């Protein structure tokens, strides 16, 4: 059984990892309450990792030097120069040596868990078929439409946006688009009051029921490439463009099989790891790290 040397040296790295995962900040940037939460998570992770590394399965795991060098370099390359890198290590109570040790520890934990996951059973065709029929809604794709719009608001506080003026403006835009629909993105950028104007008025792939009811009804009556007449919603006037129609479809079992197989395989792997972790013995010395 492997004995971990000086485990305390890895703890600052585990705290840093927990801090970034929880708050996307280094430990020295955390509030006292946040730091307490990060420390609690780090303690739990460190204890669990220690149990993994003391398991019989860890004894035969060897981490290639190349893998360690690659992981170290990936962290080092985040910094502009050596000075910035070493300064950041020092702020987090780390040195180059302790960082390398922490990386080795993490890589070994991951390798052990990967070897445990490899014991999970293979997914068979019957299980895939059962999943497909029990989760049919996942494989039914609704009709989608690539939609764009130009929006003019109604706001009596601004002369150009009184109802009458807004109507005149949108009608003029609509008339121009019916003559030259290829100008839609250009006119959206120039006139639309929606933030989508910066992207040619693009609303994206839209299913039924996502837009205001008035817009929804018109959009799903258009042909691909067709521009609507002016449509009024509760927020103002719109002109819609249906760029493309993606018909509703049901993904066949054959086409869905690779995705289902991968999903079920990952589920089996996680279940295998959880069951193995739950049966690991708890060390008598656990609870002494981080000053406990």
N, C-alpha and C positions, 0 to 999 in steps of 0.2 A: 504493500500500500504506500502511495506516495506521501511524503511529508512536505508540507509547504514551508519554505524558509522565509522568516521575517514577513509574515503576511501583512503587517501594518504598513509596509512600504507601498502596497497596492491600494490602500484605502483612499488616499487623496484622488486618485484617478477614478475610482468608483463614485466618489462624491461628485466629482466634476461631471461624470457621465449622467448621474441622476439629476444634477442641477440643470444641465442642458436639456435633458429629456422633459423635465417638469416645467421649466420656466424659460428655456432658451437663453439662459444667462449663466455666467460663471459664478461660483460660490461667493466670491468677494463682492458681487453686485446684488446679492439677495438681501431681502429684509430679514430681520430675525425670525419671523414666522415662516418665511419661505425656506430659510436655511435649516430650520428645525425639521421641516417636511422633507427636504432633500436628504438630510442626514438620516432620517428614519428609513427612507427608501434605500439609501446606500447601504445601511446596516443590513437590511433584509437581503439585498442583492448579494452582498459580500458573504453572508452566512450561507446562502443557497449555493453560491459558486464554490465555497469551501467544501460543502457536502459533495458537490459534483466531483471536485478534484480529489477527494479522498475515497471515492468509490472505486471498486476493483477495475471497472471499465477504463478508468483514467490511466492506469499503469502502463498500458500498451500503446497509448496515444503519443505520437511523436509529431511535433510541429516543425516543418521544414524551415530552415533559416531564410530561404527566399521569401516565404510567406510573411515572416516577421519583419524582414527588411522592407517589403512592400507596404505593410501596414504602418510601419514607422515613417516611411517616406511620405505616405499619403497625409499624415498629420503634419510632418515638417513642412511640406510644400504649401500649407495654408498660410504661411507667414512669409513676409517679404525678404527677411534676412535672418541670419543666425541670432543676432542680438534680440530681435523681436520674439523669436521662438523661445530662447532661453529665459527672457523676461517673463513670458506668459507661463512657462513651466514653474518658475520661482513663485509667481503669484498664487499658483495652485498647489504649492508645497510639493512640487515634482522636480526631479532631475532627469537628465537623459537616461541614466541607468534605471531609475525607478519607472520611468515611462516605458522603457523596453521590457522591464519585468512585468508591468501591468498589461502590456500588449500580449506578452507571452501567455499570461494567465487567461486573458479573455479569449485568445485564439484556442487555447487548450479546452476551455469550457465549451466553446462553440463546437469543437471537434468531437468532444465526448457526447454532447447532445445530438450531434449529427449521426454519430454511430448508433446511438440508441434509437433515433428516428428510423434508421435503416431497417430496424426489426419490424416495422409496421407491416401489416398484411397488404398484399396486392389488391387493387380494386378490380372486381370482376364485372363482366358484362351485365349480369343480372342486377347487381347493385346499381349500376349506371342507369339501367332501364327503370328501376323503381324510383330513383331520384328524379329522373326526367318526368315521369308521370305524376309524381307527388308535388312537383314544383313547376307545373306547366306554365304558370304565369311568367316565369323567368325567361321563357323561350318564345313568347308571343310579343313581337315588336309592333307597336302601334304605328299608324301612318304619321310620318313626320314631314314637315315642310321647311325648306330653307327660306326664311322670311327676312325682309328688310322693311323699314318704314321711315317716313319723314313725318315729324310731329311739329305742330304749331299749337301753342297753348292759348287758352282764353283767359285773359286777365285784364279787367276793366281799368286797373291802376296804370296801365301802360297804353298809350294811344295806339301803338302798332298791334296791340293784342286785344283790343276790344273785339267783341264777337264778330262785328261786321268786317273789321279790318283783317282779323285772323282768317275769316272765311274767304275774303278776296285773295289773300296771300296764298292759301293752300289750294284754291281753285286754279290760280295762275300756275302754280307748281305742277298740279295734276295735269293740266292741259299740255304743258310742255313735255311731261313724261309720256303721255299717250302718243305724242309725236316722236319722241326720242327716248324710249325706255332705257337705252344704254347709258343715258346721262344720270341714272338714279343715284349712284354713289357720289357723283360730283355735286348734284343738287342737295343731297342729304348733308354733305359736309358744309355746304354754303348756307343752307336755310333751316335745317332741322334743329329743334331745341332740345332734343334728346341726346344724352352722352354717346349714344350709338352713332351719332353723326360722324365721329372721328374714325369710325370703321365702316363708312358708307351706309350707315343706317342698319347694319346687320344685327338681327335678333337671334340668329342661329337656327338650329334645328328645333322646330316648335311642334309639340304634340297638341292634339285637341284639348281645349280646356285651360291652356296656360295663359292665354291673353284675355283681355277684356272680352266679354261675350260678343259685342258688336264687331270687334276685330277678328275674333275667332271664326265667326260665321262667314265673314267675307274672305278671309285667308283661305279657308278650306273649300271655297267655291271657285277659286282662281285656277287657271291652267298654269303650267310651268312657264315662266317668263312673262306672265301677264301682270299688268299694273292695275290696281283697283281704282274706283272712283273715290272721292273723298268720303271718309268714314268718321263719324263723331263718336267719341267715347266720353266718359265722365270727366276726363282731364283735358279734352281738346279735340283737335282735328288731326287726322292721319291719312296718309296715302301708303298703301301696302304694295310690295312687290313679292310675288312668289317665285323665287329663283329656281327651285327644284323640288320635285315631289318624291318622297321615299315611301313607296307603298307598304302597307301593313303586311307582315309576313310571320309565319311560324317557323322557327328553326327546327329542322328535322332532328331526330334522335342521332342520326349518323353525324351530322354537322355539329351537334351539341356535345357529342361524346368526348372529344379531347378536353374541352373546358370542364365538363363534369368530372372526368377522370382526375384532372389536376386538382380541382377543388376538393374532391374526396380524399385524394392522396395526402394533401396538406392537412386535412382534418385528422386522418389516421395517424400521421406523423406527430401532430401536436398531442393527440390523445395518448400515444405511446410514450412520449416524453413526460407528460403530466403524471401518468401512472407510475413511471419509473422514479420520478422525483418524489412523489408522495411516499414511496417505500424506502427512500434513503434514510439511514440512521441519523439522528441528531447528535452532534458532538457535545460532550459534556462541557466543553470550554466555550460553546457559543454564548454570545452575550457580553464578552469582554472587550470587544472592539469599540472604538469611538468613545472610550472612557466609561463604558457601562460597568 
